[in-house]
């Protein structure tokens, strides 16, 4: 809307500049008052975009002012009035409906016929002017028809896009629900079969230890300890199956997939050498996932571009780094909000740090976590 308004304004000023520099245009008191009224209406028309009847009235008044501005002096008609009228009808065609723009064209035609009647122009000038006016009117109304069709197609496309996004969200939700149901089923199977059998095995070991010879009790105790460890690991596995949140690399991949499907965001995800083999704990993995999630969410909310670059690396195996880059123009009102502060605190709790880089070309969220060295 703003760009279109300035384009119309520049065209008006260019046409009037040519009229003033022509040399034959004379200005008196009545013409000056009419010109002031013309430009006041020119600046007022876009303010009533939601009120087409008021715009129709303003266009008609503008047309009537051109009769006073270009009234023939010594029976000589300034042909620049044709350019002004074509510009007015073009703007009316752009802002108004077909019927209202036809009404403006009818009033303009009446004003032009009046000026031609009181002026002294040749037949050739009348023919060429009439041909130019009629061809321009036909071209403008054809543009109006095409423009209206494009708007209707755009509305249909927006509706289809909304339906597509709803279907994608529903598909993702159903897929997550199916995956969660499968995880719950696997967890119940492990709990009911392996867990119960390990529990029964522990009870048998304890009963056997009580009746076993003294020299065999130490071996039985070790076997019982291994069974107890297996039972604890089984319980942890079942507990992890019941968790809905997925962190780490798998969670980031699911997050990127969701953003690309639902929000049409372009994410370039790269994993450098050592990132897969990095000894990351569960808390560190979840903190990395939350940091990347917050960075991508901020890009969706505040950035003018819908693209990002996500990179994971672990140089030397002693530190894990992640980086989220958004190539966007600078924002002079940028300041760290609650999300970035919470991200920094979460990383610091797991032995990490967070850096925010904001320059003229890009916005970078860079985090690092010191890893526990592998032993043995």
C-alpha positions, 0 to 999 in steps of 0.5 A: 500500500505504501509503495503503491501510494508513492508510485502514484504520487511520483507519476502525478508530480512528473506530469505536473512538472512537465505541465509547468515547464511547458511555458504556455501554462498560465496561472491566475487566482482561480487556477491556483485555488483549483490546483490547491484543491486538486492536490489536497484531494490527491493526498486525501484519496488513499485515506478513504480506501475503506470508503469507496463512496467517499473516494468516488466523490473525491475523484469527481471533484478532482475531475471538476477542478481540471475544468477550471485549471485547464479552461481554454485561454483565447480558445486554445486548449492545453492538451495536457488536460488529457494526461491528467484525466487519463491519470485520474481514471487510471487511479480510479480504476485501481482504487474503485470497482467497475461501476464506480470507475465507469461513473468517474470516466463518464464525468471525465468524458463530460468535462473533456467534451465541455473543454473541447466545445469551448476551445478551438481545436483542429479535427486532426487533434480531436481525432488523435486525442479521442483515439488516445483517450478511448484506447487508454480507457479500454486498456485500463478497464482490461487491466482492472479485469485482469487485476480482479481475477488475480486478486480472486486467484490470490484469495483462493491460493491463500485459502488452499495454503491455509488448508494445506498447512492445517493438513500438514499440522494434522499429519504431524500431530497424528504422526507424533501420536502414532509414534508415541503410541508405538513407544508406549506399546514397546515400553509396556512390552519391555516392562511386562516381559523383560522386566517381570522376568528379570524380577523373577530371576532376582527372586530366584537368585536370592532364594538360591543364595540362601540355600547355596554353599558358602563358597558359591554365595559370592558368585551368586551375589555377582550374578544377582548384581548383574540382574539388578543392573539389567533391571534398572537399565530396563526401567530407564529405557521404559521411562525414556519411551514415555517421554514426549519431548525428544532432545539432541540431534533427533529433536533438532531434526524433527524441529527443522522438519516441522518448521519446513513443512508448516512455516515454509522456513528454509533451514540448512542443517550441517553436522561437522566431524565429531558431532555424532561421536561427542559424549553428550549427557542427557541434560546437555543434549536437551539444553542444546535442543532448547537453545536451537529451538529458541533461536529458530523461533526468534527467527520466525517471529522477528526476522525479515527472512525465513531462512537459517543455517544450523551447524553442529561440531565437536572439534577435538572431542573436548567441546561441543559447539552449535551455531544458528545463523540468520542472514538479515538486515540489522535491527536497531531496536534489538535487545536480549529478551527473556528467551535468550536469557533463559537459553544462556542460563540453561547452557551455563547450568550444564557447563556451557556458554552462549554468545550473540553476534549481531552485525550489519549482515547477520544475526548469530546465536553461538553456543558451546558446551565443555564435554566430559573426556572419555576414559578407558 
